[in-house]
Amino acid sequence: MADKTLTCKDCGAEFVFTEGEQAFYAEKGFTNEPQRCPACRKARKEQRRNLGEKIAQGILLIVLITLTIFMMSDVKKIQGNARVINYAGIIRGATQREIKLEISGNENDVLIKYLDDIFYGLTNGGGKYQLTTLNDQHYQKKLTELHTSWLSLKDEISLVREKGYQQTNIIKMSEEYFYLADETVTAAEDYSQKCATRLDQIEKALIFVIALVILMMIKESVSAVVLMKKNRELNKKAYIDLHTGLPNRSRVEELIAHYDHFDEPTAIIVFDLNDLKVVNDSLGHLAGDTLIMNFAHIIRTSIPEKYFVGRYGGDEY
């Protein structure tokens, strides 16, 4: 088994399919010879790897967009939480003020209406003060208990107005209401803290993903530069005859195909190196290759640089 010279289907350059490689192919049961030179095979592997990287970039971009949406949602949620905490605190203080006014005989239906509007916003969302409902079971339970206590407290205020506060449980009920309001505010603060912790985690994940995207973009830029350099080398190989260093058959045919673009009358001279087969058969292929290279050197140095010289194939120039 001897080395074989094959032609790459991608770049058109000749490459050697060594005896060892042939044995390896036979051992693995491969029946087809390699269609591409090592450089082109490596380039195809890099293209496949680049495809995998682009898929990874797409996934990272989706994750980045998703995290951004979650972060914006949580920021808005925290802003809404702050208003809820603020108005829950107002309920706690304003109710105590209302009780003091009622005990002193100063009725204030405007303040009661104000508290009713706040409770509506906290319970149902929106309302006059554009409040949000917190999606927390513990807070909702405390808010429901507080609202029920407020309704009972309003009934007791009606009794105070009829009989005087000495004949009612307004003092005891207001104290219980105050502690329940305090627990409701605390529940809202705890929920807001959970949202803040989650937002912090999302921000860290977002920073990590952005860093990955930047690194991949840098890697892709570097790979693009390397690939451009390799492509230039491959293009050079595709049009250069490896034995002589002259433009090869592909370049010659391409040039002839565009003869209509020549601005001046043009002539084509074909050189045929006679008896190359005799040299190969009698002196060996190494001597034949030396003859080919020497002849190429002679015609290239004999003809001015502004004129094209190429090897059409075999012994033809």
Order of alpha helices (4+ residues) and beta strands (2+ residues): beta-beta-alpha-alpha-alpha-alpha-alpha-alpha-alpha-alpha
